[in-house]
Amino acid sequence: MKVAWVVTGAGHFLKECLEIVEKNKDKINLFLSSAGIEVIKMYKYGDFLERRDINIVKDYKSSSPSCGAFAARRYDLLVQHSKRLQVELAILWSICCRKIRSFGHSACDFEYSG
């Protein structure tokens, strides 16, 4: 299962999102919008990402050419990190774990402490 995890300009629960991505980096590609790049720099997580060899797709273009991967069905699940409450993150991670488990993987060893 391949997951696209999108970070936009929200900093709320960003650390927890990046921890999830790190623990599942073989299954998750991290997509950063221009605002996502700003927030990563603002919270000083750039070094964190570089040291962990996480696959990052930076999307600077207005036309979002990286969206072609979704049209080509290269991803099974899209998770967007946003300004929503903690509940949204817990629900999305729960869905992700169910989908990964349904493919016979045990990638959900991360305990979400909400």
C-alpha positions as CSV (number, residue, x, y, z in Angstrom):
1,M,0.0,0.0,0.0
2,K,1.3,3.4,-0.9
3,V,0.2,6.5,1.1
4,A,0.5,10.2,0.1
5,W,0.7,12.4,3.2
6,V,0.2,16.0,2.3
7,V,1.5,18.9,4.6
8,T,0.0,22.3,3.9
9,G,0.5,25.4,6.0
10,A,-0.8,24.1,9.3
11,G,1.6,23.6,12.2
12,H,-1.0,22.0,14.6
13,F,0.1,18.4,15.4
14,L,2.8,18.6,12.7
15,K,5.3,16.8,15.0
16,E,2.9,13.9,15.4
17,C,2.3,13.7,11.7
18,L,6.0,13.6,10.9
19,E,6.5,10.9,13.5
20,I,3.9,8.8,11.7
21,V,5.5,9.4,8.4
22,E,9.0,8.5,9.8
23,K,7.8,5.2,11.3
24,N,6.2,4.2,8.0
25,K,8.6,5.9,5.5
26,D,8.7,2.8,3.3
27,K,5.0,3.2,2.6
28,I,4.5,7.0,2.8
29,N,5.6,9.8,0.5
30,L,5.5,13.2,2.1
31,F,4.1,15.9,-0.2
32,L,4.8,19.5,0.8
33,S,3.0,22.5,-0.7
34,S,4.8,25.9,-0.7
35,A,3.0,26.7,2.6
36,G,4.0,23.2,3.9
37,I,7.6,24.0,3.2
38,E,7.2,27.3,5.1
39,V,5.7,25.6,8.1
40,I,8.4,22.9,8.1
41,K,11.1,25.7,8.2
42,M,9.1,27.7,10.8
43,Y,9.0,24.8,13.2
44,K,12.6,23.8,12.3
45,Y,11.7,20.3,11.1
46,G,13.9,20.5,8.0
47,D,16.8,18.7,9.7
48,F,14.5,16.1,11.2
49,L,13.3,15.2,7.7
50,E,16.7,15.2,6.1
51,R,18.2,12.9,8.8
52,R,15.5,10.3,8.4
53,D,15.7,9.7,4.6
54,I,12.0,10.4,4.1
55,N,10.8,10.6,0.5
56,I,9.7,14.2,0.0
57,V,7.8,15.6,-3.0
58,K,8.0,19.4,-3.0
59,D,5.3,21.1,-5.1
60,Y,6.2,24.6,-6.0
61,K,4.3,24.8,-9.2
62,S,0.8,26.4,-9.4
63,S,-0.4,23.6,-11.7
64,S,0.6,20.9,-9.2
65,P,2.2,18.4,-11.6
66,S,2.7,15.9,-8.8
67,C,-1.1,15.4,-8.9
68,G,-0.5,13.2,-11.9
69,A,0.6,10.4,-9.6
70,F,-2.9,10.4,-8.1
71,A,-4.6,10.3,-11.5
72,A,-2.3,7.4,-12.4
73,R,-3.4,5.6,-9.2
74,R,0.1,5.3,-7.7
75,Y,-1.3,5.9,-4.3
76,D,-3.9,3.9,-2.3
77,L,-4.6,6.6,0.4
78,L,-4.3,10.3,0.7
79,V,-3.9,11.9,4.1
80,Q,-3.9,15.7,4.4
81,H,-2.4,17.4,7.4
82,S,-4.5,20.4,8.1
83,K,-5.6,22.8,10.9
84,R,-8.4,20.5,12.1
85,L,-8.7,19.2,15.6
86,Q,-6.9,16.2,17.0
87,V,-9.9,14.0,16.3
88,E,-9.4,14.3,12.5
89,L,-5.8,13.1,12.8
90,A,-6.8,10.1,15.0
91,I,-9.6,9.2,12.6
92,L,-7.4,9.4,9.5
93,W,-4.7,7.3,11.1
94,S,-7.2,4.8,12.2
95,I,-8.4,4.5,8.6
96,C,-4.8,4.2,7.4
97,C,-4.1,1.4,9.8
98,R,-7.2,-0.5,8.8
99,K,-6.2,-0.2,5.1
100,I,-2.6,-1.3,5.7
101,R,-3.7,-4.2,7.8
102,S,-6.2,-5.3,5.1
103,F,-3.2,-5.7,2.8
104,G,-1.5,-7.9,5.4
105,H,1.1,-5.4,6.6
106,S,1.7,-4.5,10.3
107,A,3.0,-1.0,9.8
108,C,0.8,0.6,12.4
109,D,3.0,0.1,15.4
110,F,2.7,3.8,16.1
111,E,0.4,4.5,19.1
112,Y,-1.5,7.7,18.6
113,S,-1.7,9.4,21.9
114,G,-4.5,11.9,21.5
